[in-house]
Amino acid sequence: MTNGRVKVGIIGSQFQAGIHAASLQIMPHEAEVVAIASPTPGNAAALAKRFRIPRVFTDYREMLRERDIEMVTIAAPNSLHAKMTRDIAAAGKHIVCEKPLAMTIAEGEAMIAAAKRHGVLLMYGEELFFTPKYLKAKEMADAGAFGKVYLIKQSEKHFGPHSAWFWDVNRSGGGALMDLGCHGIAFCYWFLGRSPIKSVYCQMGTHVHGEKTKAEDDSLCILEFANGAVGLVENSWARRGGMDDRIEVFGEAGCSYANLHMGNSLPTYSENGYGYAVEKAPTTKGWTYPVFEELWNYGTPQELTHFAHCVRGKETPQATGEDGLVVLRAIYAGYASAGEGRKIALPYQPPPEVKNPIDLWLNGAARQQTAPH
């Protein structure tokens, strides 16, 4: 077994790449970022300077030739996940792929197969499995605190993504459900011990951002699980005021509530404003709620440290490509549900002509509008 810190390369140079770099510096004893790759030279160089990353590449394939790199994190648009994963696996390096796993189910299956074929780990970037508050809630549930859990809620809302590619459905595959719902679906599935998802019912709409995207900016999703529990996942790109992330757990013997930011913030009033409050907060004038140790409370440093331990063989991955594929299948069913106006049973197989998950909603909604009444 190789000793020392795991050498990491990052693909990407924008918001999520910065989170990866910062998180690995928060817990530097297990891994270190030695290279970054991005086709935008200025962005890559700036991020490298900010985090003292020694090597910069404009082509990630050149970075993959660096023999000392053992693990590569993908913080790139959804449409690139599959090809990058296959290339990283072929280079013999372990993979951390940010959510969602891929654009299509076929891509996700090919990614998992490529990792197995080349003998590397494909680890899925779902930090809610590591978020301290949410982890505590699961520990209590597993200890019997709530008796039989019958309802889980997860909500993540803000006013929209940082990068332009999210708004382009041909690069993202979908809107708020694809971007944020993957967290909530994964969380409910994980919290309930990976009980199979039996059905998905979803409603969605574009209420605020119709001038810039065809994607939904608000989504409600109901999941039925084989163990009898229900998951309610609420997501929005239309919620003003910055990030809001919370869970609720209900069981026959108790309940629990966790708000990711409000329990870790400093209620603050400022006439002048100040630097940074919380992710996606548009202003710091008036009443705001700046948070501290934000990345730690999200769970990303713990997640990436766990993945580094997996590379060393010290731990078994808690978030895998297979988890990402379960989530992707549910997302497809969610878009189909919204498009057809009905509950969709799993397993669900989308029509072969469907290019992006969101097409199931867009095309279905169009058919409903043109159908005779």
N, C-alpha and C positions, 0 to 999 in steps of 0.2 A: 504494500500500500504506500502510495506517495505521501510524504509528510509536508509540512509547511502550509502556508496559506494558498487557497485555491486561486489560480490566476484567471481573471474574468475579463472578457471583452464585451462591450455593449454596442449593439446596433441601434442607432438613433441618436438624436442630439437635441430633442425638444423636451417637453414637460416630463414625460414618464422616464426618459433616459436620465434626466437630472435627479429624479426620485431614486432611481437605481443607484446612481453614483453616490448620492448623499447617504442613502441607507447603508451601503457597504462601508462607508466611512464611520458611521455611527457604531458599527460593530466590526472593527477592522481586524480582529485577531484570527478570523477564520478564512477571510477572502480579501483580495485586493484587485481593484480595477487597473489593468495595465494597458488597455487600448480601447479606443472608441472609433466607430466607423459611421459615417454619414455622407450622403452625396452632396450635402451643402457644406462646403469647406469652412465658411465663416462660423457656422453654428457649431460644427464639430470642434474647431480650434478653440472657440470661446468656452465650450463646456470642459474641454480638456484643461484649459488654463485655470478655470474656476476650481476644479477638483484635483488638479495636479496629476492628470493622467498622462503618462509619458509618450504614448504612441497614438497618432491620429491617421485615419485612413478615409479616403473618399469612396472606396469600394470595399464592402464588407468581405468579399471573397479574398481580397488580399490579406485582410486581417486574419482570416481563417488559416492562412499559411504559417502564421506565427506558432511555432511548435510548443511554446510554453503555455499558451492559452488552453485551459481545460474546460471552461464553462462559458457559454455565450448567452447573454440575455437579449431578447428581441423586444425592442420598444419602437416598433415601426408600424405603419398602417396595416390594417387587417388583411388587405389584399395581398400583402407580401409575406405573411406568416408562413404559408405552406412551402413556398420555394426556399425561403431562408432556412426553415427547419430541415428540409431535405439536404441543403448544402452543408449546414452545420453538422448534421449526422454523418454525411459522407466524409467530412473532415475529421471524424472521430472525436468530436467534442460534445459535451453534455449541453442540453438546451433548457433554457427558461423562456417560455413563450408567454407574453402578456395576453390577457383576455381580450376578446374572445379567441378561442383556439384557432379558428379559421373562418373563411367565408362560407364554405360549404361542408356538408357532411362527408362527401367524398374526399375533400382535401384533408379533413381531420383524420379520417381513417388512413390516408396515405402517409401523413405525418407520423402517426403512431407506428405504422409498419416500417417506415424508414429508420426510426430510432431503434426498434428491435433488431432490424437487419444489421445495423452497424454497431450494436452492442452499447448504445449510449442511453442516458436517461432523458426522457422528455417530461419536464416538470411544468406545471401549469400555474401561471401567476395569479393566484386567487388569495389576496391578503386577508380576506375576511375569515379564513381558517386560522389566522394568527393574530387577529385584532384582540388586544387584551380583554376589553369589556365583553366582547362577544364570546371569547374563549371561556371566560368565567361563567357566562350564562349557560354554555353547553356543559361545563363541568358540573354545575348545579343540577341541570336536567339529567345528566347521566347518573348522578348520585341519588336521583329519585325525589328531588326537592319539589317538583311540580306534579308528581304522579304521571299518569299517561298524558303526554302532550298532544293536544288536538288542533292547535293553531299556532303557526309561526308567521310573523310579519317582518318584512325587511323593506325599508324605504330609503332610496337615495335620490336626491333632487338638487338641481342647481340650474343656472341659466344658460348652460351650453358649454361645449368643449372648447379647449384652448386652440387646437390646430384646425386649419381649414379643411383638411381631408375628411374629418368626421362628418361634415355636412354633405359630402359627396357619396351618395349611396353606392356608387360603383367601386369606391375604395373602402367604404366602411361596411357595406352590406345591410345597414339599417340604422335606425336612430336611437332613441333613448332605451328601448328594450335591448337592442344589440350591445349598446355601450355600457349601460348600467344594470339592465335586467340580468345580464350574465352573472353579476355579483349576487343578486338576490336569489336567483334560481340555485346557484351553487351553494349559497349559505343554507337555504332551507333543506336541500338534499343532504348536505354534510351534517347539519344539526340533527336531522332525523335518522342518522346512522346509515345514510345512503339507501334508504328505502326507495324502491323503484317509483318513478313518476308514472301514474296511471293516465292522467289527462291534463290538458291545459285549456283554460278559457281566458281570452285576452280582449281588451278593448283599448283602442289608441286613437290619437288624433294629432293634427298639426295645428296648434292654437296660436302660437306666437311667432314662429320663425319661418313661416311659409314663403317669405321672400327670398330666403337663402337656401332652402332645402326641400326636397320631397319627403324627407324622413319624418317619422312621428316625433314630436317633442314632448309627448306625455303618454304614459302607458300604465294600465292596470292589468295584472296577471294573477290568475288563480290556479294553483297547482294542487291536484289530488294525488296523494301518495298511497302506496299499497298497504301501509300500516294503518290507514284510516285518518291520518292527519291531513291538514290543509295548509298550504303556504299562500300568503298574499304578498305579492311583490309590487311595490309602487315606485315608478321612476318618472323623472321629469327633467327636461332641458328648459322648462318654462318657469321655473321657480326662482324668483328674484331674491337677492340678499345673500348669495353665497351658498356654500355646501350645507346640506342637511342630510344626515345619515343616522338611521336609528333602527332598532329591532324591538319587537314585543313577543313574549312567549306566554302561552296560556295552556295550562294543564288542569286536570281534574282536582289537583291538590294545591295549586298555586299559580303565580304568574310573575313575570319579571319584565322590566323596561330598561332599555339602555339607549342613551343618546350619545353618539360618538363624540360630538363637539361640546354640547352644553355642559356636560359634567367636567370638562377640561378647558374651560374658558374663563376669561376675566371680563365680566361685564364692564364696558368702557364707554365713556362719552368724550368726544373730542370735537371742538369747533374747527380745528385746523387740519385734522387728519394726521396719519402717520404712515409708516412703511407697509407692513404686511399684517393682516389679521388672520385669515384662514383661506384655504384653497377656494378660488373662484369668487371671493368677495370683491365686488366692484368698487367699493369706496371704503374709506376708514373715517369719514366724517359722520358726526352724530353718534348714535348708539351702535356699537359694534361688539363683537365677542372674540377677541384675539385668543388663539390657543397656544399652548406651549407643548414641546415635544410632540409635534404633530405627526411626524412619520412613525415614531414609536407607537403612538396610539392607533395609527392605521394598521400597524403590524408588518409593514414592509421590511424593516431591518431584520426582524425575527424570521420572516419568510425566506429571505435570501440567505441568511445564515444557516437555516435548516437545509436549504438546497445545497449549500457548500458542504455541509455535513454528509449529505447524501452522496455527493461526488467522492468523498473520502470513504464511503462505505460505513459511516458511523450511524446513519439513520436511514429509514425507508421513506421515500417521498409520500407526503401527506396530500399533495395536490398534483395529480398526474394528467397526462394527455387523455386518458380514459374519462377522468372527471370532466375535462373540457368538452369531450365529445357528448357526454350526457347532457350538459348544459346546451350545447349547440342544437341537439335534437329537440330539446324543449323550446328553444327560441324559434326554430322552424315551425313547430306546432303552434306557438303563440301568434306568429304572423298569419298562419293559415286560419286560426281561430278568428282573429280580428277581421280578416278578409271575408270569411264565410259567415260570420255572425253566429258561431256555434262552438260548443265544446269539441276539442279534438282529442281523440284517444291515442295513446302511445302503445306500441311503436307507430310512428307516422313516417311515411315515405313521400317526400315532395315529388311533384311531377318532374320528369327529366329535363323539361325545357326551362325550368326555373333557374335563373342565373344567380340572383341574390335573395337572401331570406325575405327582405322587405317586399319583394315582388309579389309574394303570396298575399300580402295585405293590399298593396296598390292595385293589383289586377283584380283581386276579389272585390274590393270596394267599387272599382269601375264597373264590374259586371252587375253588382247590386243596383248601381245607379241607372244602368241602361235596361234592366229587366222590366218587363211589363208589370204593372200593378193592377 
